[in-house]
Amino acid sequence: MKKGIVVFVICIFSFFTCFGCEKKTEKQPAGEDGLVTMSAVLTEDNSTTLVCTIFNKTKKDIVIGEEYSLQVLKDKTFVDVPLLPEAGAFNLLSRDILSGDEYSYRAYIEHNYGDLEAGRYRIVKEYVNKEKGSREKVNASKETVSAEFDLP
């Protein structure tokens, strides 16, 4: 009898443990705990300069670089906007954003992408997770964070 109860308890425990195994696909709102999110706002004085803020609401520190890409909405799909040949390269500097912190920067999109048509755009940044307690070691898998904005 006791053996049957133990087997039953183990089965129930295993059943409820597996509920956490499924992948959640529901989108969470910006700023939600557990996410890296980004906002982008055109500056009032210049319609081609963005003030971007990356929010790290995860339990890990992340590392970002200077580089970003720009996409435009065409036929319900975002497509890459090519960099100007004379835009040069982005600096290879990196910046740590600690868990719970945020980082703001300016993106001069006209400088890198030229004159842009009015429309819906998305700025995309890559980041990597940094292991706690390590100054040099970062997780090799790159992830992206993006923010959408409208150009008048």
Secondary structure, DSSP 4 states (H G I P E B T S, - for coil): -HHHHHHHHHHHHHHHHHGGGSPP-PPPPTT-TT-EEEEEEE-SS-TTEEEEEEEE-SSSEEEEES--EEEEEETTEEEEPPPPGGG------EEEE-TT-EEEEEEEHHHHH-S--SEEEEEEEEEEEE-TT-SS-EEEEEEEEEEEEEE-
